[in-house]
Amino acid sequence: MRGPLLLLLVALTSLGALLLGTRWRGRAVAGLARAGRGVLECAGLTLIFLAANLAVGGAAVLALRALTGQFVSFYVLNDATLLGLSTLQAIAWAWWRTPRD
């Protein structure tokens, strides 16, 4: 039940944002296609940054094991914050490479 409830919540807030943007801000609905492409680009970049962060983190864990002789667990990389930070990296990269007026 949790999944459908979350999808309904997101659908309702997206509809509200669509109405707010078209009626009060005068935005065209056609601009959503470009925004959707930007979202997909950021999602792909997020996965790339997440994979890179996990790879560098894994290498750091192995290096710490080798250098200190102590066991360091890969579970230190199992944190949802890493996904959020990877998303912020992706957004920053996308905005940096997109020319702004």
Stockholm file with secondary structure:
# STOCKHOLM 1.0

chainA/1-101         MRGPLLLLLVALTSLGALLLGTRWRGRAVAGLARAGRGVLECAGLTLIFLAANLAVGGAAVLALRALTGQFVSFYVLNDATLLGLSTLQAIAWAWWRTPRD
#=GR chainA/1-101 SS CHHHHHHHHHHHHHHHHHHIIIIISCCCTTHHHHHHHHHHHHHHHHHHHHHHHHHHHHHHHHHHHHHHCSCCCGGGGCCHHHHHHHHHHHHHHHHHHSCCC
#=GC SS_cons         CHHHHHHHHHHHHHHHHHHIIIIISCCCTTHHHHHHHHHHHHHHHHHHHHHHHHHHHHHHHHHHHHHHCSCCCGGGGCCHHHHHHHHHHHHHHHHHHSCCC
//
